[in-house]
Amino acid sequence: MTLASKPCPICRKPRHPDHHPFCSTRCRDRDLARWFSDSYAVPGPPADPEEAAQESWREQD
């Protein structure tokens, strides 16, 4: 299956080049709303906010 023949990941309709990889602005916006609402998640252990903050400060020094 080529990239052009894969369906829209939201509604499964054919993709449109103007909205790739989606079929429309509506599906593109629905995907963005899912990111904003934390509907998507990366599997793994929960991150410790304190540890993450310390690591980012070490990189800047």
BELHUZI-V70865 format. One record per residue. N is the residue number from 1. RES is the residue in one letter. PHI is phi in radians with two decimals (999 if undefined). OMEGA is omega in whole degrees, -180 to 180 (* if undefined). BURIAL is I if it has 16 or more other ideal C-beta (glycine too) atoms within 10 Angstrom, else O. Layout:
# BELHUZI-V70865
n=N res=RES phi=PHI omega=OMEGA burial=BURIAL
n=N res=RES phi=PHI omega=OMEGA burial=BURIAL
This chain:
# BELHUZI-V70865
n=1 res=M phi=999 omega=179 burial=O
n=2 res=T phi=-1.43 omega=-180 burial=O
n=3 res=L phi=-1.03 omega=-179 burial=O
n=4 res=A phi=-1.17 omega=-178 burial=O
n=5 res=S phi=-1.61 omega=177 burial=O
n=6 res=K phi=-1.30 omega=-179 burial=O
n=7 res=P phi=-1.41 omega=175 burial=O
n=8 res=C phi=-1.02 omega=-178 burial=I
n=9 res=P phi=-1.22 omega=-179 burial=O
n=10 res=I phi=-1.63 omega=-174 burial=I
n=11 res=C phi=-1.96 omega=178 burial=O
n=12 res=R phi=1.29 omega=174 burial=O
n=13 res=K phi=-1.36 omega=178 burial=O
n=14 res=P phi=-1.07 omega=179 burial=O
n=15 res=R phi=-1.20 omega=177 burial=I
n=16 res=H phi=-2.09 omega=-176 burial=O
n=17 res=P phi=-1.00 omega=-179 burial=O
n=18 res=D phi=-1.24 omega=-175 burial=O
n=19 res=H phi=-2.19 omega=-175 burial=O
n=20 res=H phi=-0.83 omega=6 burial=O
n=21 res=P phi=-1.62 omega=-178 burial=O
n=22 res=F phi=-1.77 omega=-180 burial=I
n=23 res=C phi=-1.67 omega=-175 burial=I
n=24 res=S phi=-2.76 omega=175 burial=I
n=25 res=T phi=-1.11 omega=-180 burial=O
n=26 res=R phi=-1.03 omega=-180 burial=O
n=27 res=C phi=-1.19 omega=178 burial=I
n=28 res=R phi=-1.08 omega=179 burial=I
n=29 res=D phi=-1.20 omega=177 burial=O
n=30 res=R phi=-1.10 omega=178 burial=O
n=31 res=D phi=-1.11 omega=178 burial=I
n=32 res=L phi=-1.09 omega=178 burial=O
n=33 res=A phi=-1.11 omega=177 burial=O
n=34 res=R phi=-1.14 omega=177 burial=O
n=35 res=W phi=-1.13 omega=-179 burial=O
n=36 res=F phi=-1.14 omega=-178 burial=O
n=37 res=S phi=-1.60 omega=-179 burial=O
n=38 res=D phi=1.08 omega=176 burial=O
n=39 res=S phi=-1.26 omega=177 burial=O
n=40 res=Y phi=-1.69 omega=179 burial=O
n=41 res=A phi=-2.52 omega=176 burial=O
n=42 res=V phi=-1.64 omega=-178 burial=O
n=43 res=P phi=-1.15 omega=178 burial=O
n=44 res=G phi=2.58 omega=-180 burial=O
n=45 res=P phi=-1.21 omega=178 burial=O
n=46 res=P phi=-1.08 omega=179 burial=O
n=47 res=A phi=-1.43 omega=176 burial=O
n=48 res=D phi=-1.59 omega=-177 burial=O
n=49 res=P phi=-1.00 omega=180 burial=O
n=50 res=E phi=-1.14 omega=-180 burial=O
n=51 res=E phi=-1.16 omega=179 burial=O
n=52 res=A phi=-1.11 omega=179 burial=O
n=53 res=A phi=-1.13 omega=180 burial=O
n=54 res=Q phi=-1.13 omega=-180 burial=O
n=55 res=E phi=-1.14 omega=-179 burial=O
n=56 res=S phi=-1.19 omega=178 burial=O
n=57 res=W phi=-1.24 omega=179 burial=O
n=58 res=R phi=-1.12 omega=-179 burial=O
n=59 res=E phi=-1.18 omega=-178 burial=O
n=60 res=Q phi=-1.38 omega=-178 burial=O
n=61 res=D phi=-1.26 omega=* burial=O
